[in-house]
Amino acid sequence: MCGIAGMQTTSGQAPSMTVLNAMSDALTHRGPDGEGSFVSGATGLMQTRLAIIDLETGDQPLFDDEGLALVANGEIYNYLELRRELGEAGFKTHSDCEPPLKLYRRDGVRFADALRGMYAIALYDPDGERLMLTRDPFGIKPLYYAETGHGFIFASEPQALLATGLVSPEMNSPAIGELLQLQFTTGRETAFRHICRVLPGETLVIERGRVLERHRRHALPAEGPRPQSEEHAIVMLEDALIDSVRVHQRSDVPYGMFLSGGIDSSVILACMARLNDQPVKCYTAGFSGTRVRDEREHAARVASATGADHESIDVTEEDFWSLLPAMVASTDDPTADYAIIPTYKLASVAAQDVKVVLCGEGGDELFAGYGRYRAVTRPTWLGGRAMRSRGALDGLKLLRNEAPAWRDGIMSAWNKSAIGGRTRLQRAQAVDCADWLPNDLLIKLDRCLMAHSLEGRTPLLDPVVADIAYRLPDNLKLKGRIGKHLLRAWLAKHLPEAEPFARKRGFTVPVGEWIAGRGARLAPLVARQPGVTELCNAERVAALFAGLTTTPAKHDGQAAWLLLYFALWHQHHMLGVPADGPVEEVLSAR
């Protein structure tokens, strides 16, 4: 795990070292173990390193004998297999990121098609001064770019691009409209005007500082379900799970896992316990003294059943008010997902013991765990409804412009999902994998962990697992009112203490309860914040916060959280207010 950045000028002159160093300095938290740089002609590459594999010889940039240069963020899990396939001769390091150099010599611009892992890679070919950027198909690792008057710049985080001074922090209002309704943004554009995402699975070819080609490798199979029995499917699933967790444990530094007590993380723990001789180190967050369900007791029973070394971490109201500005500052590509709160706290504790954690992200999307999947498969007359048909602020009269344009990105993904005989369930899963997964869940995981120089790995988001999970028959995903049927069935067999078929409430964080306690004090601070006044009716915003009770309605509590998050995000990322104080102090600064 690292931070990468670079520039290719349009003039043909060497990129400014001031610009390159500004990006590198902004990414130090992603790679505190070292940094490297490369400049040739009009192209410059930078990397800050978090050393995980090949601690001795794995510094970047990496080179081949004919002048290729590469910087990468992430892990290539099949690097040992690729080295054997490509032949050991010519390798200069033991780095997992060196095989892409040989793959480029063999496969050209499609070099990433053979990779199994999470990655954002920049590769420079001096023949024609071509710069190539590529990102893993699920979008686990982030990569951003901007085309400026001086040239093409790219980095692992938007804030590094802003640090160059070549891009100004201007708000992209349509994207912010999505954020306030969805809690994330969709597609290539970001919340910053002029800053774009490299899409999941996309490879860009840049020459003379401009994008000339785009290629795409998709995460999900294009076909419909594969008919099969539950018995056959569960055997295939077990092989895929064990294989994925095995390669995701490849590391030269200590690793652990985040255990929520839910299905997905319990599956990861069951696999890790089977593969490790020593107790697995796992971490669980909970909320003492609140009205939300605390899963730590259940997680402790699951951990005990596997002999894991379990640490329980309390996330308090004081953490919320003191750390929230720093949490929001870490999510420069905004995701107003309240799970940033426990994730950030877990990372701060885990980073004291390990440098890598395995996490359960992706299970709901690949195995159909969300209630909205059941709704989308039902006909309208039985209560069926379209994906994300209602926004978080709908009906509250908070927005100055309540046009339904915020659904355009979701509808585009829905229309693109209709290929290869896919069922409506598969299409709904594909919509979530296109935007919700990379632009909410995985941004949350990446930024909260990288703020503490901790690497997060997601074994369920693996091509071997995805090929099996996505093409399961619908009835092996959804059975009655329960999703993730096959995953639950596997877990019931291998770790019954997880109680996979017991009825559980969804994970939540008591943000509404905490905000309500300070609603009257927050009302004028949020309502007068410049970003909020630009998009919202200030009087309605103030009334929302002032009217919160100690047990706010879910809709009101969610709306207050979104607006508080956005106010802090705009205060820091647009106005430049430091995020080194508590919530009210940061909101009061001008």
C-alpha positions in Angstrom: 0.0 0.0 0.0 1.4 3.3 -1.0 0.7 6.7 -2.5 1.5 7.4 -6.1 1.5 10.6 -8.2 2.9 12.1 -11.3 2.8 14.5 -14.2 3.2 14.6 -17.9 3.6 18.1 -19.4 2.0 19.2 -22.7 5.0 21.3 -23.6 7.5 18.5 -23.6 9.5 20.2 -20.8 10.4 18.3 -17.6 7.7 18.5 -15.0 8.3 20.9 -12.1 9.9 19.2 -9.1 8.0 21.6 -6.9 4.8 20.2 -8.3 5.9 16.6 -7.9 7.2 17.2 -4.4 4.0 18.9 -3.4 2.0 15.8 -4.4 4.5 13.5 -2.7 4.4 15.5 0.6 0.6 15.3 0.5 0.7 11.5 0.3 3.2 10.9 3.1 0.5 9.3 5.3 0.0 6.7 2.7 3.6 5.7 2.7 5.8 6.6 5.7 8.4 4.0 5.0 10.2 5.7 2.1 9.7 7.7 -1.1 11.0 7.5 -4.7 10.9 9.5 -7.8 11.7 9.3 -11.6 11.8 12.0 -14.3 12.3 11.3 -18.0 11.5 13.9 -20.6 8.1 15.3 -20.0 7.1 12.7 -17.5 7.6 12.5 -13.7 6.6 9.7 -11.3 6.5 9.8 -7.4 5.8 7.2 -4.8 5.5 7.1 -1.0 5.9 3.6 0.3 4.2 1.5 3.0 6.4 -1.5 2.9 4.4 -4.8 3.1 6.1 -7.2 0.7 9.9 -7.4 -0.2 11.0 -5.0 2.6 14.6 -5.1 1.4 14.5 -4.6 -2.4 10.9 -3.4 -3.1 11.5 0.3 -3.2 9.9 2.1 -6.1 9.9 3.2 -8.9 10.6 -0.2 -10.5 12.4 -0.5 -13.8 13.2 -3.0 -16.5 16.4 -3.2 -18.6 14.8 -1.4 -21.6 13.6 1.7 -19.7 10.1 1.0 -18.5 9.4 2.6 -15.1 6.5 1.8 -12.8 5.0 3.1 -9.5 2.1 1.3 -7.8 -0.3 1.4 -4.9 -1.7 -1.9 -3.7 -0.9 -5.6 -3.8 -0.7 -8.1 -6.7 -1.7 -11.3 -5.0 -0.8 -13.6 -7.8 2.7 -12.3 -8.2 4.4 -15.6 -7.3 2.3 -17.4 -9.9 3.1 -14.7 -12.5 6.8 -14.9 -11.8 6.7 -18.6 -12.5 4.7 -18.1 -15.7 6.9 -15.3 -17.0 10.2 -16.9 -16.0 12.3 -15.9 -13.1 15.1 -14.5 -15.3 15.3 -10.8 -15.5 13.5 -10.0 -12.2 15.5 -7.5 -10.1 13.4 -7.6 -6.9 11.0 -9.8 -5.0 8.3 -7.1 -5.2 4.7 -8.1 -6.0 4.6 -5.1 -8.3 7.4 -6.0 -10.6 5.5 -8.6 -12.8 3.5 -5.8 -14.5 6.7 -4.6 -16.2 7.1 -8.0 -17.9 3.4 -8.3 -18.6 3.5 -5.0 -20.5 6.3 -6.3 -22.7 4.1 -9.3 -23.4 0.6 -7.9 -23.5 1.0 -4.2 -24.2 -1.8 -1.9 -23.0 -3.8 -4.9 -21.7 -1.0 -5.8 -19.2 -3.3 -5.5 -16.2 -5.7 -8.2 -17.5 -3.5 -10.9 -15.9 -3.4 -9.2 -12.5 -5.2 -10.5 -9.4 -5.2 -7.9 -6.7 -6.0 -4.4 -5.7 -3.9 -1.8 -7.5 -3.5 1.6 -9.0 -0.5 1.6 -11.3 1.3 4.2 -13.4 3.7 2.8 -16.0 5.9 4.9 -18.3 7.2 3.6 -21.6 9.9 5.8 -23.1 9.1 4.6 -26.6 6.7 7.3 -27.6 6.7 8.8 -24.1 3.5 6.9 -23.2 2.1 7.1 -19.7 -0.4 4.4 -18.7 -2.6 4.5 -15.6 -4.6 1.4 -14.6 -6.9 0.6 -11.7 -8.2 -2.8 -10.4 -11.7 -3.9 -11.6 -13.5 -3.4 -8.3 -11.9 0.0 -7.6 -10.4 -1.1 -4.3 -7.4 1.3 -4.8 -8.1 4.9 -5.8 -6.6 6.9 -8.6 -7.5 10.5 -9.7 -6.4 12.8 -12.4 -6.8 16.3 -13.9 -6.0 17.7 -17.3 -4.6 21.2 -16.8 -3.1 23.9 -19.0 0.4 22.7 -17.9 -0.3 19.0 -18.4 -1.8 15.8 -17.0 -1.4 15.2 -13.3 -2.5 12.2 -11.3 -2.4 11.0 -7.7 -3.9 8.6 -5.2 -6.0 11.3 -3.6 -7.6 14.5 -4.9 -6.0 16.6 -2.1 -2.6 15.8 -3.6 -3.7 17.3 -6.9 -5.0 20.4 -5.1 -1.6 20.7 -3.4 0.0 21.4 -6.7 -1.8 24.7 -7.2 -2.6 23.6 -10.8 -6.2 22.7 -9.8 -8.3 25.0 -7.6 -10.8 23.6 -5.0 -14.0 24.4 -6.9 -17.2 22.6 -6.0 -18.9 20.4 -8.6 -22.6 21.1 -7.6 -24.2 18.2 -9.4 -21.9 15.7 -7.6 -22.6 17.4 -4.3 -26.3 17.0 -5.1 -25.7 13.2 -5.4 -23.7 13.2 -2.2 -26.5 14.8 -0.2 -29.1 12.3 -1.5 -27.0 9.1 -1.8 -24.1 9.7 0.6 -21.7 9.1 -2.2 -21.1 10.3 -5.8 -21.2 8.3 -9.1 -19.2 7.9 -12.2 -16.0 9.6 -13.4 -16.6 13.1 -12.0 -15.8 13.9 -8.4 -17.0 16.6 -6.0 -14.2 18.7 -7.2 -14.7 20.4 -10.6 -11.8 19.4 -13.0 -10.8 16.3 -10.9 -11.8 12.9 -12.3 -11.5 9.3 -11.2 -9.8 6.6 -13.2 -12.8 4.2 -13.3 -12.6 0.8 -11.7 -10.9 -1.6 -14.2 -9.9 1.3 -16.5 -6.6 1.8 -18.3 -5.7 5.2 -19.6 -3.1 5.9 -22.2 -1.6 9.4 -22.1 0.7 11.1 -24.5 1.8 14.8 -24.6 -0.2 15.4 -21.5 -3.6 14.3 -22.9 -5.6 11.1 -22.7 -5.6 9.3 -26.0 -7.1 5.9 -25.2 -9.3 4.2 -22.6 -9.6 0.5 -22.1 -11.9 -1.3 -19.5 -11.7 -4.6 -17.7 -14.9 -5.3 -15.9 -15.1 -6.9 -12.4 -18.3 -9.0 -13.0 -19.0 -11.7 -15.5 -21.3 -10.5 -18.3 -23.3 -13.7 -18.3 -26.5 -14.6 -16.4 -26.7 -17.2 -13.7 -25.0 -20.6 -14.0 -27.5 -23.4 -13.2 -26.2 -25.6 -10.4 -27.1 -27.4 -7.2 -26.5 -26.0 -3.8 -24.2 -28.9 -3.0 -22.0 -28.3 -6.0 -22.0 -24.5 -5.4 -20.9 -24.8 -1.8 -18.0 -27.0 -2.7 -16.9 -24.4 -5.4 -17.4 -21.6 -2.9 -15.2 -23.2 -0.3 -12.3 -23.7 -2.7 -12.6 -20.0 -3.8 -12.8 -18.6 -0.3 -9.8 -20.5 1.0 -7.8 -19.7 -2.0 -8.6 -16.0 -1.9 -7.9 -15.6 1.9 -4.6 -17.6 1.4 -3.3 -15.2 -1.2 -4.6 -12.2 0.6 -2.4 -13.2 3.6 0.8 -12.9 1.6 2.7 -10.4 3.6 6.2 -9.8 5.1 4.7 -7.9 8.0 2.1 -8.7 10.7 -1.6 -8.9 9.8 -5.0 -9.1 11.5 -8.6 -8.5 10.6 -11.7 -6.4 11.4 -14.4 -8.5 12.9 -17.9 -7.0 13.0 -19.6 -10.2 14.1 -21.6 -10.2 10.8 -21.6 -12.9 8.1 -18.9 -11.5 5.9 -16.2 -10.9 8.5 -17.0 -14.2 10.2 -16.4 -16.0 6.9 -13.0 -14.3 6.6 -12.2 -15.2 10.2 -13.2 -18.9 9.6 -10.9 -19.1 6.6 -8.0 -17.3 8.4 -8.3 -19.6 11.4 -8.0 -22.6 9.2 -4.9 -21.2 7.4 -2.9 -19.8 10.3 -1.1 -21.8 13.0 -1.1 -18.8 15.4 -4.3 -17.1 16.8 -5.7 -14.5 14.4 -5.6 -10.9 15.7 -9.0 -9.3 15.3 -10.6 -6.0 16.2 -14.3 -5.2 16.9 -15.9 -1.8 17.5 -19.0 -1.1 19.5 -21.0 1.8 21.1 -21.5 1.6 24.9 -24.3 3.5 26.5 -26.3 4.1 23.3 -29.5 2.8 21.9 -27.9 1.0 18.9 -27.2 -2.7 19.1 -23.6 -3.5 20.2 -22.3 -6.5 18.4 -19.1 -6.9 20.4 -20.4 -9.7 22.7 -21.5 -11.8 19.7 -18.2 -11.1 17.9 -16.3 -12.2 21.0 -18.1 -15.5 21.0 -17.2 -16.0 17.3 -13.6 -15.1 17.9 -13.4 -17.4 20.9 -14.7 -20.3 18.8 -11.7 -19.9 16.5 -9.2 -19.2 19.2 -8.6 -15.7 17.9 -6.9 -13.0 19.8 -9.8 -10.5 20.0 -9.7 -6.9 21.0 -12.9 -4.9 21.7 -12.8 -1.2 21.0 -15.3 1.3 22.4 -16.3 4.2 20.1 -17.6 7.0 22.3 -19.6 10.2 21.8 -16.4 12.1 22.7 -14.6 10.3 19.8 -17.4 11.5 17.5 -17.1 15.2 18.5 -13.3 15.3 18.7 -12.3 13.1 15.8 -15.0 13.7 13.2 -13.3 16.7 11.6 -10.1 14.6 11.0 -12.2 11.7 9.7 -13.9 14.1 7.2 -10.6 15.6 6.2 -9.3 12.1 5.4 -12.2 11.5 3.0 -11.3 14.1 0.4 -13.4 12.3 -2.2 -16.5 12.6 0.1 -18.4 9.6 1.4 -21.0 10.6 4.0 -21.1 7.0 5.3 -21.3 7.0 9.1 -19.3 3.8 9.1 -16.2 6.0 8.8 -16.5 6.6 12.5 -15.9 3.0 13.8 -13.6 2.3 10.8 -11.3 5.2 11.6 -11.2 4.3 15.3 -10.5 0.6 14.6 -7.6 1.6 12.3 -6.0 3.8 14.9 -5.9 0.9 17.3 -5.0 -1.9 14.9 -2.1 0.2 13.4 -0.4 -0.1 16.8 -0.1 -3.9 16.3 -0.2 -4.7 12.6 0.3 -3.2 9.2 -2.3 -5.2 7.3 -6.0 -6.0 8.1 -8.4 -8.2 6.1 -11.9 -6.9 5.9 -15.3 -8.2 4.7 -16.3 -5.5 2.2 -18.0 -6.9 -0.9 -20.0 -9.7 0.6 -23.4 -7.9 0.5 -22.8 -6.9 -3.1 -21.6 -10.2 -4.5 -23.9 -12.5 -2.5 -27.0 -10.3 -2.4 -27.2 -9.2 1.2 -29.2 -6.0 1.0 -32.9 -5.7 1.5 -33.1 -3.5 -1.6 -32.2 -6.5 -3.7 -35.4 -8.2 -2.6 -37.4 -5.1 -3.4 -36.0 -4.7 -6.9 -36.8 -8.3 -7.8 -40.5 -8.0 -6.9 -43.1 -6.6 -9.3 -44.4 -3.1 -8.5 -47.8 -4.4 -7.4 -46.1 -6.5 -4.7 -44.1 -3.5 -3.4 -41.2 -3.7 -5.8 -39.2 -0.5 -6.4 -36.3 0.8 -8.4 -32.8 0.9 -7.1 -32.3 3.9 -4.8 -35.6 5.5 -5.7 -35.7 7.8 -2.7 -33.0 10.3 -1.6 -32.0 11.0 1.9 -33.3 14.6 1.8 -36.5 13.9 -0.2 -39.6 15.6 1.3 -37.7 17.6 3.9 -37.6 20.8 1.8 -34.0 21.4 2.7 -32.6 21.7 -0.8 -32.9 24.8 -3.0 -33.1 22.6 -6.0 -35.0 19.3 -5.6 -34.7 18.2 -9.2 -34.3 14.4 -9.6 -31.0 14.7 -11.5 -29.2 13.1 -8.6 -30.5 9.7 -9.8 -28.9 10.1 -13.3 -25.8 8.2 -12.4 -27.7 5.4 -10.8 -30.0 5.1 -13.8 -27.0 5.1 -16.2 -25.5 2.2 -14.3 -28.9 0.4 -14.3 -29.2 0.8 -18.1 -25.6 -0.4 -18.7 -26.2 -3.5 -16.5 -28.7 -5.1 -19.0 -26.3 -7.4 -20.8 -25.8 -11.2 -21.2 -29.1 -12.5 -19.9 -28.6 -11.0 -16.4 -31.5 -11.3 -14.0 -32.9 -8.2 -12.2 -31.1 -9.3 -9.1 -27.8 -9.5 -11.0 -28.4 -6.0 -12.5 -29.0 -4.6 -9.0 -25.8 -6.1 -7.8 -24.0 -4.7 -10.9 -25.3 -1.2 -10.1 -23.9 -1.4 -6.6 -20.6 -2.7 -7.8 -20.3 0.2 -10.3 -20.6 3.1 -7.8 -21.8 2.3 -4.2 -18.9 -0.2 -3.7 -16.0 1.8 -5.1 -17.2 5.3 -4.3 -18.6 4.7 -0.8 -17.4 1.5 1.0 -14.0 1.3 -0.5 -13.2 5.0 -0.3 -14.2 4.8 3.4 -11.9 1.8 3.9 -9.0 3.2 2.0 -9.0 6.7 3.6 -9.7 5.7 7.1 -7.0 3.1 7.1 -4.4 5.1 5.1 -4.9 8.0 7.6 -3.1 5.6 10.0 -0.7 4.0 7.4 -2.6 0.7 7.6 -3.3 -1.5 4.6 -6.8 -3.0 4.1 -7.4 -6.1 2.1 -10.8 -7.4 0.9 -10.7 -11.2 0.1 -14.4 -11.3 -1.0 -13.6 -8.8 -3.8 -11.5 -11.3 -5.7 -12.1 -12.4 -9.3 -12.1 -16.1 -8.3 -14.8 -15.4 -5.7 -16.7 -13.0 -7.9 -17.0 -15.4 -10.8 -18.7 -18.0 -8.5 -20.8 -15.6 -6.4 -22.2 -13.4 -9.1 -23.2 -16.3 -11.3 -25.0 -18.2 -8.6 -28.7 -18.9 -9.3 -30.9 -16.2 -7.7 -32.4 -18.8 -5.3 -28.9 -19.5 -3.8 -28.6 -15.8 -3.0 -32.1 -14.9 -1.9 -34.3 -17.3 0.0 -37.5 -15.8 1.3 -36.5 -12.7 3.4 -32.9 -13.7 3.8 -30.0 -12.8 1.5 -26.6 -14.3 1.1 -28.0 -17.8 1.5 -25.1 -19.8 0.2 -22.5 -17.8 2.2 -24.7 -18.4 5.3 -24.9 -22.1 4.5 -21.1 -22.3 4.2 -20.7 -20.4 7.5 -23.2 -22.6 9.3 -21.1 -25.6 8.4 -17.7 -24.2 9.3 -18.4 -21.7 12.1 -21.9 -22.4 13.5 -21.1 -20.1 16.5 -21.6 -17.2 14.1 -25.3 -18.1 14.0 -25.5 -17.2 10.3 -29.3 -17.8 10.0 -30.3 -15.9 13.1 -32.2 -12.8 12.5 -29.9 -9.8 12.9 -30.4 -6.1 12.7 -28.3 -4.2 10.3 -25.1 -2.4 11.5 -25.7 1.2 12.5 -23.9 4.0 14.3 -25.7 6.3 16.8 -25.0 9.5 14.9 -28.6 10.7 15.1 -28.6 10.2 18.9 -25.3 12.0 19.3 -26.2 15.0 17.0 -29.6 15.4 18.7 -27.9 16.1 22.0 -26.2 19.2 20.5 -28.9 20.0 17.9 -29.6 23.5 19.2 -25.9 24.5 19.3 -25.2 23.0 15.8 -28.3 24.6 14.2 -26.8 28.0 13.5 -23.3 26.7 12.8 -24.4 24.2 10.1 -27.1 26.5 8.6 -24.7 29.4 8.1 -21.8 27.3 6.7 -21.1 28.7 3.2 -21.4 25.3 1.4 -24.7 24.6 3.0 -26.2 28.0 2.3 -25.2 27.7 -1.3 -27.3 24.5 -1.8 -29.8 24.5 1.0 -32.5 26.6 2.7 -30.7 27.9 5.8 -33.9 28.3 7.8 -35.0 24.7 7.1 -31.6 23.4 8.0 -31.6 25.3 11.3 -35.1 24.1 12.1 -34.1 20.5 11.4 -31.2 20.5 13.9 -33.1 22.5 16.5 -36.0 20.2 16.3 -34.1 16.9 16.8 -35.2 14.9 19.8 -33.1 12.4 21.8 -34.7 9.7 19.6 -34.9 11.4 16.2 -36.8 9.9 13.4 -34.5 7.9 11.1 -35.0 10.2 8.2 -34.3 13.3 10.2 -31.3 11.8 11.9 -29.8 10.8 8.6 -30.4 14.2 7.0 -28.7 15.9 10.0 -25.7 13.6 9.7 -25.4 14.3 5.9 -25.5 18.0 6.4 -23.1 18.0 9.3 -20.7 15.8 7.3 -21.0 18.1 4.2 -20.5 21.3 6.3 -17.3 19.9 7.7 -16.1 18.6 4.3 -16.7 22.0 2.6 -15.1 23.8 5.5 -11.9 21.9 5.2 -11.6 20.9 1.5 -13.1 24.0 -0.1 -12.3 26.7 2.4 -9.1 25.4 3.8 -10.1 25.4 7.5 -7.7 23.1 9.5 -9.4 20.0 10.8 -7.3 19.8 14.0 -10.1 20.7 16.5 -13.5 19.5 17.6 -16.6 19.8 15.5 -18.0 23.1 16.8 -14.6 24.8 16.7 -14.0 23.8 13.1 -17.5 24.9 12.1 -17.0 28.3 13.8 -13.8 29.1 12.0 -14.0 31.4 9.0 
